[in-house]
Amino acid sequence: MNTRHRPNRSDLARIATEAMTERGLEPEFPGAVQRQLASIAGPGTDDDPRIRDLTALPWCSIDNDDSLDLDQLSSCEPLADGAVKVRVAVADVDALVAKGSAIDAHARINTTSVYTSARIFPMLPERLSNDLTSLNAGQDRLALVTEMTITADGTVTQAVVHRARVRNKAKLAYDAVAAWIDGQGALPEAAAAAPGMELQLRTQDAVAQSLRARRHEQGSLELETFQPRAVFEGERVVAVKQQVQNRARQLIEELMIATNGCTARFLAEQSGASLRRVVRSPERWARIVALARTFGEALPNEPDAHALEAFLARRHRADPLRFPDLSLIVIKLMGRGEYVVEQPGGSPLGHFGLAVRDYTHSTAPNRRFPDLITSRMLKAVLSERPAPYTQTELRELAEHCTRQEDAAQKVERRMRKSEAALLLESHVGQRYEAIVTGCTERETWVRVLTPPVEGKLVAGVAGLEVGQLLRVKLVATDVERGFIDFVPDV
């Protein structure tokens, strides 16, 4: 009798835990964290009279369907001449997680939440990130609020940062909001129940699109990454789906980019050092120029975000099927993002991909440690207290956060492979349409179009080129190692 164990969701959770440890991340919270957590009675409080009461504003959150760690809210107010005052509230995690505490120490080790389909490894205990420090619907919470005046053409003309109490009036999800914006669905129930929320969403969407258009005019890159996610029914993987960009995701993305820019400039204006998020001007620009040449395109000899964005836009229109693979190549040639310390009066390195000079991470302190660092630095400025971190600490943290973010991304990529292998395990022998995504002297990789998974071509690789379409046959899977092997279907 065949008693071979069939891998399931529990096995994926175990593999993810092992991958965390292998990459120098801590998958479990130590006892000291649990003891500190037990001593926390409720949400953060503060009797500072400078904290504004903004609980009456029409705040809403928009996130994934299953997100419980709500970091930010948004609301808006139309002004004269087509301008809009946009407010973004970010959870004041520091109100409960003090620098140097046990919870802070664990967060400082991992520096980020790690998301896999089988198990999430939150940076903070879920009682905090999903409840006491989350901007949950109907709950009063402390927050850091950035108020921005944005003109009709997407220019941010004024911005102030202050502390406030806020209350989420509508917890919304990306796909439902996007369907409504596009006229493909009804206004979500939570929005319909909140007076004025329909106008709020329409206005915020319009502002986001103006911000987006302005960024692209300045050379912001339009890239499409390949990030499939497993769908479970109980212990079984029943599908792998690619996350689709939509108007609601763009709405939040644009408001967060604008907020992060205002936060960086605010700290610079206060003559304080800041932890910046940068993507340097590509050192391998010559490789990008050569890549464009293979498509019959000419790019300047020096890095030029405008020219690169125009090239990418043309390729997206000409060949949307292969665009995610072109995007991945460009991302690799640009180099990874990193954290650096920006000194007062220094020349900003900027974020090449977003076409912005001033940029920090400040809008997700439940999920990213750099954002919690920035939150503490903002609060110190607002309360006229000394900076919470020395220059040496900031430099060490910048390097550490960059390393740990890279480790977390490798865990997530590793698990996407195992998830896909689990889905396809019972499909060995089936044939699929695929596209060649990578070729080296020793290895060739392909991406199956449906379901959206990647694997290795283990035979018949001679003469193949990146971007070539072909039919392949699945010959083997290995869930433990995340291997998916194909051969050409001839």
N, C-alpha and C positions, 0 to 999 in steps of 0.2 A: 504494500500500500504506500502511495506517495504521501509523505508527511512533511514535505518541504514547506518551510514557513513562507507565506506570502507577505511581503512588506506592506505596511499600512501607514496611517498618519502617525501613530505612536513611534514607529521606526524613524520617520522623518524628524520628529521632535528630538529623538535621541541623537541622530546624525547631526542635527543643528547644534545641539549642546556640545557635542564633541568638537565640531568645527569652531565654535566660539572659543573653547579652551585652547585649541591648536593655534589660534590667531592671537592669543594673549588677552582675550576678553573674559570677563567673569560672568558666567551664565546665571549664577545664583546670588541672592542677597545674603551677606553674612549676618551672624547673630546680632552684631552691634546695630545694624540697620533695623532689624526687627524690634529690638528694644527701644530704639528712638521712635520708631513708628508707633509703638504702643503708647508712648507718652503724649502723642499729639491728639488733642481732644476734638479739634474742628478746624475750619478754614482759618487762614491767616487774618489777623486783626492788627490795626494800627490807629492810634488816636491823633496822629499828626493832623493839625487843622488845615494844612495845605492840601490835603487829599480832597479832591472834588467829588461830589455826589453826582454821578452821571447815570444812575440806575434807570432813570426815566427815558433815556434815549432808545431809539428802536434798533438795538444791537441784534446781530444775527451771526451765527457761525455756519460755515460751509466746509465740509470735509468728506472723507470717504464714508460709505454707508455704515461701516463697522467701527469707525473711529470713536473712541471714548476719551482720548487725551486731547482735549480742545485747548489749543494754545492762544487763539486769537479770535476776536470779534471785529465786526466792521459796521459802521453806520455813516450816513452822509446827510448833507444839508445844502440844497441849491442856493447859490448866491447870485449877485447881479452879473450881467454880461456873460452868462453861460458858465461861469466858474462854479465849482462845487467844493465845499469843505468836507473832506473825508477824514473820519476818525478811525484809527485802528487801535484796539485795546489788546495788550499782550499780558498773559497771566503773570502775576507777581509771585513766581515760585519761591524766590528768596525770602518771602514773608514766612515760609514754613521750613525752608531748607537753608539753614545758616551756613556760611562759609566755615569750613573746618569741622562740621558735624559728621557723624558716621554716614548719613545718607549722602552728604556732599562728597565724602571721600570715595564712596563707591561710584557715584556718578562721574567723578573725576577720572577714575580708572577707565571706564568704558567710553565715556564722553558722548555717547549717542545711544538711542534705542535701536535695536536691530530687529528688522521685520522679516520673518519668514512665514510661509503659509501655514506651516504646522504648529509653529510656536513663535510668540513675540517675546523678545528679551528687553523689557522696558528699562530705560536709564534710571527711572525713579520707581519706587514701589507703586503698584496700581492703585492702592488706596489714596495716594497723592495724585498721580498723573491722571487717573480716570475719575477722581472725585474732588478731593480737597483743594488741589491746585488747578483743576480743570475748570474752564469757563462754562459750566453746565447750565442748561436751560432752567430759568426760574430761580437761580441761585445768585446771591450777592457775592462778588469776589473783588479782591484788590487787583489792580492792573496798572500797567504803564501805558499811557495813551499818547499816541502821536497824532496831532491834528495838522492836516495838510490842506492848503488851498491850491486847487488844481484847475487851471484854465481849460477852455474848450479844446485847445490844441495839445493837451497833455503835458503842459509845463507846470511844475511845482514851484509856486512863487513864494509861499510862506510855509513855515512849519514850526511847531512848538511841541515840546515833550513835557508831560506832567504826570502825576500820579492821580488815580481816581478809583472810585468804586463803580462797578458796572454790573449789569444783569442781562444775561442772554435771553432775548425774547423769542428766538426761533432757532432750533438746531436743525440744520438743513444738510442735504447730501448733494455731491457734485452732479451725479447723473440725472437726478430728478429736477434739479434747478436748470441744468443745461437743456433738458428736454422741453421744459417750459419756455425758456428763452427762445429756443428754436421753433416754438409753436408745435412741438410734437407731444406735449403732455400738459396736464393741468398744473396750476400753481400748487406746490406742495402744501399739504394740510397744515403743517406747522406755520408756514408763511401766511396762509389764508386766515389763520386764527389770530395773527398779530396785526393790529391796525396799522395801515401805512406801509406794510412790508413789501407789497407788490411794487410800489413806487420806489422804495429803497433799492430793491434788486435791479429794477430797470436803470436807475440812475447809476448805481455802482457798476453795472455792466458797461454802460456807455463810457464812464470815466476810465474803466480798465482798458477798453478798446482804444481810447485816445492815447493812454499811456503806452500801450503796446505799439501803436502806429508810430509814435514819436521815437520809441527805442529803436524800431527797425529803420527809421530814417537815419538814425545815428550809427547804425551798423550792428545792432544786436543780432546774433545768429539764430536762425530758425532751424533747430535740430530736432530730430525725431528718434528717440532712443527705444531700444527693444527691451521691454521689461514685462515679460509674461508672468502671470500669477495663477497658482493652482486653485481650483475650486473643489471643495470637499462636500461629500454627503456622508456624514458619519466618519468612518475611518478610511473611506475610499476616495481617491482622486478621480473625479468624474470629468474634469475638463481643465485645460490651460487656456487662459484668456489674456490677450494683450490689453494693457491699459490704454484707453483712447483719450487723446486730448480733446477738450470741449470748452465751451464758452465759460462754464462755471469754474473750471480749473484755471482758465486764463484770468478770470476775475480775481481770484485769490492770489495767483502768481504775481499779477501786476501790482496789486495793492501791497503785497509783501516786499517786492523789489523796491517800490517807492518808499516804504517805511524803513527798510534797511539802509537806503541811501540817506534819508533824513536823520536817522540815528547816528550814522557815521559822521555826518557833517555837524550835528549837534555836539558830539563829543570833541570834534576838532575845534569848533568855535569856543569851547570852554577850556581850550589849551590843555586837554587831557589826552593821554595816550589811549589808543583803542585797538581792539583785536579785529583786524580786517579780514574779510574773505576775498581772495584775489585769484584770478587766472591770468598769469603773466602773458605778455605778448609772445606768441609761439616761437620757440627757438628752432623748431623744425619747419619753419615757414617754407623753406625751399622744397620740402617734401610735399607740402600742400599745393604749392605752385605746380609741381610735377604731376600730382594727382589731377588737378584741374586740366592740365594739358592733355591727359588721356581722354578727356571729354571734348576736346577741341576748344577749350577755354583758356584765356590768358589772364593771369593774376599779376599784380605788381611784384617787383622783386623784394620790396619791404612789406612787413605785415600791415594789412589794410582791412579793417573789419567791414567797412562798407562794401568793398569789392568782394570779399568772401561771402557776405550775406547775399549779395546779388547773384553770385554763382550758385549758392545753395538754393535760393528761391527758384532759379531757372531749372535746376536739376529736379527739384520737388515737383514742379509742374510737368516736366518732361517724362519723369519715370518714378512715380510715387511708390511702386512696388519695391524698387531697390534703394529708395531714399534712406530707410533706417540703417542700412549697411554702410552707405556713404557717410551718414551722420556719425556712426561709430568710428570709422576710420579718421574722420576729421577730429573727433573728440580725443582720440589717442594721440594724434599728431600735435594737437594743441597743448597737451599736458594736463595733469590733474589740477584741480583747485587746491588751494592751501590756505592756511591761516598764517598771518604775519602781524607783527606789532607796528602800528603806524604812529610815528612820533609827531608831537605838535610842530606845525610848520613844515613838515616833510612833504615831499611830492608824492601823491597817492599812486600806488602801482596800478590800481584799477582792476576791473573784471573784464577781460577782453571779450568773453562770450556774451556778456550782457550789455556791453558798450556803455559802462558806467565807470566813473572815476572813483567815487566814494561808495564803499559797500562793506557792510558788516553782516553778521548773522545775529538777529535780535528777536525774531518773531516766533520761535519754537522752544522756549526754555523747559518745557516738559520733556522734550525729546532730544535736545542737543545741549551739551555743556557750554560751548562757546556763547550761546544765547543767554545762558544763565550768568556767565561772566559779564556780558554786556549789560544785562539787567542790573547787576550789582554796581557797575560803574556808573550807569545812569542815575541810580538812586543816590549814590554818593554825591554826584554833582548837584542833584536837585535838593538834597538836604544839607549841602555845604559841608560835607564830611570829607576826610582824606580818602584818597583812592584805595579801594579794597585790595589791590594787587600791586606789588612792586614791578619795576621794569623787568627784573630778572625773572620773577614769577610768570609774567605775561609771555616773555620769550620762550620759556620752558613749556608753558601751556600751549602756545601756538604750534610748536613742533610736535608735542604729544597728541594734541587733538587731530592734527593732520595725519599722523601715523595710525591712530585708532579709527579714524573715519575710513581710511584705506582698508584696514583690517575688517571693519564691519561690512563694507561693500563687497569684499571677497567672500565673506560668509554668506551674504545674501545671493551673490552670483552662484556660489557653490550649491546652495540649496535649490535654486531654480533648476539646476541641472538634475538633481536627484528627484525633484518633484515631477519633472518631465519624464524621467526614466521610469518612475512608478506608473505614470499614466500609460506609457507605451509598452510596459512590460508584457501585457497580454496581447499585443498587436504585432509581435515578431512575425515577419513574413509579408506584412502589408506593404503596399506601394504608395508613394506620395510624390506630389509636385514639390520641388525644392529649388533653392537658389544658392550658388556658391558664395560664401561670405568671407572666406580666407584661404590663402594658399601660401605655404612655405615649401622649402625643399623637402621637408619630411612629413608635413601634415596638410590636409585639406579639410575645410569645414563647410557645412551646408546648413541652411535654415529651411525647415519644412514650412510651407505656407499655412496649412491647416492640419493639425493644430500648430500654433506658433512655437516651435521648439527647435533647438539647434543640436547638431551632433557631428560626429566625425565620419568622413568618408574613408573607409579602411581598405578599399581596393578600387582599381580602375580610375586613378586620379590623373593619369597622363593627359596633358593637353587642355586641362580645364583652366578657366580664368574666373576671377572674381566677377560676380554679376551674372554669370552664365546660368540659364535655367536648365534643369534636367529632372528626370524621374529617378527616384531612388527607392531601394527596398530596405526595410528595417531588418537587420540580422541579429542584433544583440542589444541588451540593456543591462546596466548594473546600477541598481539604486544606491548601494553603499558608496560607490565611487563617483556616481553621477555621470556614468558613461552611457552614450547612445551611439550605436554604430550602424552606418548605412553602407550599401554598395550601390553602384549604378544599376538601374533596372534596364537590362538589355535583352 
